Structures are given as C-alpha cells and as structure tokens.
C-alpha cells in the first residue's frame, strides 16, 4: 500500500463527554504522534471524572457507514477499537473490516476505568472473542479484561504471560499485550506475546498521577505508530513512554479519577523551545539597554529565568536562565548562553512562587535602590518588602529555604510585581521583578529604569 505523506489512524470507539478517554483521548494521542485522526463513534456517553451517568449506543449500521466513509476516501493506515457496546455493533464492525487489510488494534473495553461501570454485556464479549480477535494485529487488555477474555485469574507476570499466549494461540490475535497497571509492585509491567516470544515493557508505577484514559491512550499510541509503518515492538515501546508521561504530567481536573494528558511529551518539547526563546529575547533586550541597566547590576550579577508552565515545571531543570548570568565587565555587560538548569536561586524562587500563582513563571534580579522601588510604585506595580533579618534560622540553613521563605512571605497573600529587601549581614540588597514570561519581566524592568532615570 502506498504510504501517505500524513498517515491516517482511525478510532472506532465511544465518546467521553469529559474528554478523558474514548474517541477524545484517541484523537489527542494521534495528533501528539503526528498522524491524522479519524473517528467512527460507537456510543455517546455522559461521563466525567466521577463516573458514567448515561450511555447511548449508535446504530451499528451508522458505525459501519462511518468506517467506510473514512476508508474509501482518505484511506486508513491503522485502526483501533475501543468501547463497542453491543454484540450487534461488534458483528457489524467485524463484517465491514473484512473489506480492508489495515492493522487493527483491539482495546477490549469492558468497563469504565474510573468507576468500573460495565460497558460490554456477556453476549458482546463472546462476539468480540469470536469475530474481532482473529482480525486483530494486537489486542491490549488490562489484567481484569484479560481475565474476562481468557478465564485465567491474573495476579502475577507469569499469569499475564499465560493469558497473552492464550489470546494469540487459542483466540487468533496476531499479538497480545496484557497490561500490568492493575497488578501490584513498584513497576508497571506490560507483557507482549508476539511471534512466539515474550517481551516486557517496564515503567515506574506512578501512584501520584492520573489514570483515566490510560488504556485508550496506550492503544491509540500503538495504532498511530503502526500507521507510520513502525514494527509492533517498537510501537509498543513508544506508546509505553508516551503513556508514562501522560500519567505523570496530567492536569488535576474534576473531583474524581482525573484524566491523563496524551499531549504531555509534545507540549513539553514545544514549551521548552518557547521558554528558551523568551529568555533569549529578554537577555537581548537587557543588553541593548546596557547604559540604562549596567548601573543596577548587582555584584552577584543579574539573571532572568522562566519556568515551563504547570504541570511541567518540577525542578530547576525545567527553568531556563542565563548561564553565568549577566555581569559587568570592563567592556560592558556580558551574558552567557541560555540553558535549562542554568540558575539555582532564581529557579527555586520562581518554582515556589508558582505554587501560589501559577501564571507567574519568570523573575529578574537587580540591585536594590529606593529610587527603583518608588518608580515601580508610580508605575502602578504591586510592591512588597521583605526583611532578610527576620528570616528564620531553619530556612537560612536549609537548601533552597530562603527562596521558599521569600515566596511564602509574599505570594499567598497578594501577588507582587516587585519584591525587594534591604539586605542583611553578608546579603546584598536586592530587587526581584516578577512576570508571566521573561520578556514581560524584562519590559517591566526597563519601564522601571526609564521612570527612575527621569525622576
């Protein structure tokens, strides 16, 4: 088959009104992996992070018509099934797929991940075993679904291996991936049986992350990679990595089982580029205003940092700054290159501030002077003062303690544009200017310096 410039992946699944699973998760995953996503909707559900409230099945003939409409116009490079809902739909999907030879990933969704609501009656389960598994390039049950399909109780990796082998050798799937998310242990281990051999895919178990939509996201990611022509084992490896990031960097939405974030890896790469560019522009703005800025560069140097947005900013390695800072030299101001992890103190500070005001992701430090504080007030900026002499001894000695203390002293009460201190024994007096981005912080700095220079 001729490979399209942009591969097409088709999801045949139900719609999740909460956007965490089903068609919605599949299409996000397809987009994150660079394939065009198409959909044949099998059911409309009313659900959220608390559970499924209602289900309306789409007539099987309409489901089949959606599949044909996509396949006969755009073509399909790989497809997956999710929630099918009824034996009639499964039989109709299996019948229409006989006309096409693209790889099919079967995600045997039998119950809602969030609350266990049964989404497939026994008759439909039997139809799936008899009609759809023999068509599958891969079937991707979790441990509970594998138990329902094979009758093997799964509490260990060895039992997962037995189930995966049975799904291939007895039920006719080309390959089977039994997921280990429901098993215990420090690692989440998925077992693949393919071409007579076993393969294990391991990742740390993330107890603090979100989990709604993990199965859909994994099967969609495998489908996307198969649509690109990737070998199955490589496709599973890529999908496992994507799902791990989707769990770890999920947004805490709703009051129940929060949804995973299939675009996490894509967004992090994009944000790292944007943030680095923002700090580069801010550094350039400061250097171009050298005559204005130079008198206010402190002995320790000036830095400007910007963090990735929540939930991606976790450590100083997620904060870009100027390596070596901006310093005064006999030849004027000099700045090092922009790099993530280049700053320690300001990176720690902005990460702490983000806990209270997530939209403030950047800070610049300059030497304190009363004139600059007054200029900031006249410009309408929110100004806060901290007394370094009042810092508790325990925070002075703790790693990063001072930055936590500064953030905690100001930002839980009222976000500030500028926070200043008049120094202490061995501590240089300092002004810190906060903003959403490094460019915005640089603009604030230059406005304050301009205003002060005309006073």
C-alpha positions in Angstrom: 0.0 0.0 0.0 1.3 3.4 -0.9 2.4 5.4 2.2 0.6 8.7 2.6 2.6 11.8 3.5 0.5 12.1 6.6 -0.7 8.7 7.9 -4.3 8.2 8.8 -5.4 6.4 12.0 -9.0 5.5 12.7 -10.6 5.1 16.1 -13.8 3.1 16.4 -14.9 3.9 19.9 -17.3 5.7 22.2 -17.3 9.4 23.0 -16.3 10.5 26.5 -18.0 13.8 27.4 -15.3 14.5 30.0 -12.6 14.3 27.3 -10.5 11.9 29.3 -11.0 8.6 27.4 -12.6 7.2 24.3 -12.5 9.0 21.0 -11.4 12.2 22.6 -8.3 10.6 24.2 -7.6 8.7 20.9 -7.7 11.8 18.7 -5.4 13.7 21.1 -2.9 10.8 21.0 -3.0 10.6 17.3 -2.3 14.3 17.0 0.6 14.1 19.5 2.3 11.4 17.4 1.8 13.3 14.1 -0.9 11.2 12.4 -4.3 12.4 11.1 -7.0 11.1 13.4 -10.4 10.0 12.1 -13.3 8.6 14.1 -16.2 6.2 13.9 -18.3 6.9 17.0 -19.9 3.8 18.5 -21.6 5.4 21.6 -22.2 8.7 23.2 -21.6 8.7 27.0 -22.4 11.2 29.7 -19.4 10.8 32.0 -16.9 12.8 33.9 -14.1 12.0 36.4 -16.8 10.7 38.9 -18.1 8.0 36.5 -20.5 7.2 33.7 -24.0 8.6 34.1 -25.6 7.6 30.8 -24.8 5.7 27.6 -26.5 5.9 24.1 -25.4 3.4 21.5 -25.1 4.5 17.9 -26.9 2.2 15.5 -24.5 -0.5 14.1 -25.2 0.5 10.5 -24.2 4.1 11.2 -21.0 2.9 12.8 -20.2 0.9 9.7 -21.0 3.8 7.5 -18.5 6.0 9.4 -15.8 3.4 8.9 -16.5 3.1 5.1 -16.7 6.9 4.7 -13.2 7.3 6.1 -11.6 4.2 4.5 -13.0 4.8 1.0 -11.9 8.5 0.8 -8.8 9.2 3.0 -7.7 5.6 3.4 -6.7 4.1 6.7 -3.2 3.1 7.7 -4.2 1.6 11.0 -7.3 1.4 13.2 -8.2 0.6 16.8 -11.4 -0.3 18.5 -12.4 0.9 22.0 -15.9 0.8 23.5 -18.2 -1.1 21.1 -21.1 -1.6 23.5 -23.1 -4.4 22.0 -22.8 -7.7 20.1 -24.6 -6.2 17.1 -22.0 -3.4 16.8 -19.1 -5.8 17.2 -20.5 -8.1 14.5 -21.1 -5.1 12.1 -17.7 -3.7 12.7 -16.1 -7.1 12.1 -18.1 -7.5 8.9 -17.2 -4.1 7.4 -13.5 -4.6 8.4 -13.4 -7.7 6.2 -13.1 -5.3 3.2 -9.9 -3.8 4.4 -6.5 -5.1 5.4 -5.0 -2.3 7.6 -3.7 -3.3 11.0 -6.3 -3.4 13.8 -5.6 -2.8 17.5 -8.4 -4.2 19.7 -8.7 -2.5 23.0 -11.4 -4.7 24.7 -13.1 -2.0 26.8 -15.4 -4.0 29.1 -15.8 -1.5 31.9 -15.2 2.2 32.6 -11.7 2.7 34.1 -12.9 5.4 36.6 -15.7 3.5 38.4 -15.9 0.0 36.9 -19.3 0.6 35.1 -19.8 -2.4 32.9 -19.8 -1.3 29.2 -20.0 -4.7 27.5 -22.6 -7.4 28.1 -21.6 -11.2 28.1 -23.0 -11.7 24.6 -20.9 -8.8 23.2 -17.8 -10.3 24.9 -18.4 -13.6 23.1 -18.8 -11.8 19.8 -15.5 -9.9 20.4 -13.7 -13.2 21.1 -15.1 -15.0 18.0 -15.2 -12.2 15.4 -12.8 -9.4 16.3 -9.8 -11.1 18.0 -9.0 -13.1 14.9 -8.8 -9.9 12.9 -6.6 -8.1 15.4 -2.9 -7.3 14.8 -2.8 -6.7 18.5 -5.2 -7.0 21.5 -4.5 -4.8 24.5 -6.4 -5.9 27.6 -5.6 -4.9 31.1 -5.3 -7.7 33.7 -9.1 -7.6 34.5 -10.1 -7.6 30.8 -7.6 -10.4 30.1 -9.3 -12.4 32.9 -12.7 -11.9 31.3 -11.5 -12.9 27.9 -9.4 -16.0 28.9 -10.8 -17.2 32.2 -7.3 -17.0 33.7 -7.0 -15.3 37.0 -4.1 -12.8 36.7 -2.2 -11.8 39.8 1.4 -12.1 38.5 3.5 -11.6 35.5 3.6 -15.3 34.8 -0.2 -15.5 34.7 -0.2 -12.4 32.4 2.2 -14.3 30.1 -0.2 -17.3 30.0 -3.2 -15.1 29.2 -1.3 -13.3 26.4 -0.2 -16.5 24.8 -3.7 -17.9 25.0 -5.2 -14.8 23.3 -2.8 -15.4 20.4 -2.7 -19.2 20.1 -6.3 -20.0 21.0 -8.3 -16.9 20.0 -6.4 -15.9 16.9 -5.0 -12.4 17.6 -1.6 -11.9 15.9 -0.2 -10.4 19.2 -1.4 -9.7 22.7 -0.3 -7.1 25.2 -1.5 -7.7 28.7 -1.1 -4.5 30.7 0.1 -4.5 34.3 -1.5 -1.3 35.6 -3.9 -3.3 37.8 -1.1 -5.5 39.2 0.9 -4.5 42.3 4.6 -3.8 42.5 6.9 -0.8 42.2 6.9 -1.1 38.4 4.1 -1.2 35.8 4.9 -4.2 33.6 3.2 -4.9 30.3 3.7 -8.3 28.7 3.6 -8.7 24.9 3.4 -12.1 23.2 4.3 -11.8 19.5 5.6 -14.3 17.0 6.2 -17.0 19.7 8.2 -14.8 22.0 7.5 -12.6 25.1 8.6 -9.0 25.6 8.2 -6.9 28.8 7.8 -3.2 28.9 8.5 -1.6 32.3 8.0 1.8 33.8 7.9 3.1 37.4 4.5 2.9 38.9 3.3 6.5 39.3 0.9 6.4 42.3 0.6 10.2 42.3 -0.5 10.6 38.7 -3.9 10.4 37.0 -5.1 7.3 35.3 -8.4 7.9 33.5 -7.9 7.1 29.8 -4.6 5.2 30.1 -5.8 2.2 28.2 -7.3 4.3 25.4 -4.1 6.4 25.1 -1.8 3.4 25.0 -3.8 1.6 22.3 -4.2 4.8 20.3 -0.4 5.4 20.5 0.4 1.9 19.3 -2.2 2.4 16.4 -0.5 5.7 15.5 2.9 4.2 15.3 1.6 1.2 13.3 0.0 3.8 10.9 3.5 5.2 10.4 4.8 1.7 9.5 6.7 1.1 12.7 7.3 -2.5 13.8 4.9 -3.7 16.6 7.5 -4.0 19.3 8.9 -0.5 18.6 5.3 0.9 18.5 4.6 -0.6 21.9 7.8 0.9 23.4 6.9 4.4 22.1 3.4 4.1 23.4 4.6 3.0 26.8 6.8 6.0 27.1 4.0 8.4 25.9 1.6 6.9 28.5 4.1 7.2 31.3 4.5 11.0 30.5 0.7 11.3 30.1 0.1 10.0 33.6 2.9 11.9 35.3 2.1 15.3 33.7 -1.7 15.1 33.8 -3.8 18.0 34.9 -5.7 17.6 38.2 -9.2 18.1 36.7 -12.5 17.2 38.3 -13.3 15.6 41.7 -12.7 12.0 40.8 -10.3 10.0 38.6 -8.5 12.7 36.7 -7.7 12.2 33.0 -4.2 11.5 31.6 -2.6 14.1 29.3 -1.7 12.4 26.0 -0.1 15.5 24.6 2.3 15.9 27.5 5.5 15.0 25.7 4.6 17.1 22.7 3.7 20.1 24.9 6.9 19.9 26.9 9.1 19.9 23.8 7.1 22.9 22.5 7.3 24.8 25.8 11.0 24.2 26.2 11.6 25.9 22.9 9.2 28.8 23.7 10.7 29.4 27.1 14.3 29.3 25.8 13.4 31.8 23.1 11.7 34.1 25.6 14.8 34.1 27.9 17.0 34.8 24.8 14.8 37.8 23.9 14.8 39.1 27.4 18.6 38.8 27.6 18.9 40.7 24.3 16.5 43.4 25.5 18.6 43.9 28.6 21.9 44.0 26.8 20.5 46.5 24.2 19.7 48.8 27.1 23.1 48.5 28.6 23.6 52.1 29.6 20.3 52.0 31.5 20.8 48.6 33.1 24.5 48.5 33.9 24.5 50.8 37.0 21.9 48.5 38.6 23.5 45.1 38.0 24.4 43.7 41.5 27.8 42.2 42.5 26.4 38.7 42.1 25.2 39.5 38.6 21.7 39.7 37.1 19.8 36.7 35.8 16.4 36.3 34.2 14.6 33.0 34.3 11.4 31.5 33.1 9.9 28.2 34.0 7.8 25.8 32.0 4.1 26.1 32.8 2.3 23.8 35.3 2.2 20.9 35.4 5.6 20.6 33.6 7.8 22.7 35.9 9.1 20.3 38.6 12.7 21.2 39.2 15.4 23.7 38.2 16.0 21.7 35.1 12.6 22.9 33.9 13.6 26.6 34.4 15.7 28.3 31.7 18.1 31.1 32.7 21.4 32.7 31.6 24.4 30.5 32.2 26.9 32.6 34.2 24.3 35.4 34.5 24.6 39.0 33.1 27.7 40.6 34.6 29.6 43.9 34.4 33.0 43.8 32.7 35.5 46.5 31.7 34.0 46.2 28.2 30.4 46.5 29.4 27.6 44.0 30.1 28.2 40.4 29.1 25.7 37.5 29.1 26.2 33.8 28.9 24.1 31.4 26.8 20.6 30.4 27.7 20.2 26.9 29.2 17.8 25.0 31.3 19.1 24.4 34.8 21.4 27.5 34.5 20.0 29.2 37.6 19.8 27.9 41.1 18.4 30.6 43.4 16.0 32.3 41.0 14.9 29.0 39.6 14.0 27.8 43.1 12.2 31.1 43.8 10.0 31.0 40.7 9.1 27.4 41.3 8.0 28.3 44.8 6.0 31.3 43.6 4.2 29.1 41.0 2.8 27.1 43.8 0.7 30.1 44.8 0.4 32.0 41.5 1.0 29.5 38.6 0.8 32.3 36.0 3.9 34.0 37.3 6.7 32.0 35.7 9.6 34.5 35.4 11.8 36.6 37.6 14.7 39.1 37.2 17.0 40.3 39.9 18.7 43.7 40.1 20.5 45.8 42.7 18.2 47.4 45.3 17.8 51.2 45.3 14.9 53.2 46.9 14.5 55.1 43.6 13.7 52.0 41.7 11.1 50.9 44.3 9.5 54.3 44.1 9.5 54.3 40.3 7.7 50.9 40.4 5.1 52.2 42.7 4.5 55.3 40.5 4.0 52.9 37.5 1.3 51.1 39.4 3.2 47.9 40.1 2.4 45.9 43.2 5.4 46.2 45.5 6.3 44.1 48.5 9.1 44.3 51.1 10.7 41.5 53.0 13.1 41.8 55.9 16.0 39.4 55.5 16.9 39.9 59.2 13.5 38.3 60.0 14.2 35.1 58.1 14.0 32.1 60.5 17.3 30.3 61.2 16.0 27.0 59.9 15.3 28.4 56.4 18.7 30.0 56.2 20.4 26.7 56.6 18.0 24.5 54.5 18.8 24.0 50.8 16.5 26.4 48.9 15.0 27.5 52.2 15.4 31.2 51.6 13.6 31.1 48.3 10.7 29.2 49.9 10.6 31.8 52.7 10.5 34.7 50.3 7.7 33.2 48.2 5.8 32.1 51.3 6.1 35.6 52.8 4.5 37.4 49.9 2.6 35.4 47.3 0.0 33.6 49.4 -1.4 37.0 50.4 -1.2 39.1 47.3 0.8 38.5 44.0 3.6 41.1 43.6 5.3 42.6 40.6 8.3 43.6 42.6 9.7 42.2 45.9 12.7 44.0 47.5 14.9 43.6 50.5 17.5 45.9 52.0 20.0 43.1 52.7 21.4 41.7 55.8 24.8 40.6 57.1 26.5 39.1 54.1 23.4 39.5 51.9 23.4 42.1 49.1 20.2 44.2 48.9 18.1 43.0 46.0 15.1 43.7 43.9 13.2 40.9 42.2 10.8 41.6 39.4 8.1 39.0 38.6 6.1 38.4 35.4 4.4 35.7 33.3 7.3 35.4 30.9 10.9 36.6 30.7 10.1 39.1 28.0 7.4 40.6 30.2 9.8 40.7 33.1 12.4 42.5 31.0 9.8 45.0 29.9 8.8 45.8 33.5 12.5 46.2 34.4 13.1 48.6 31.6 10.0 50.6 32.3 11.1 51.0 36.0 14.6 52.0 35.0 13.3 54.5 32.5 10.9 56.0 35.0 13.6 56.2 37.7 16.1 57.9 35.2 13.6 60.7 34.6 12.7 61.3 38.3 
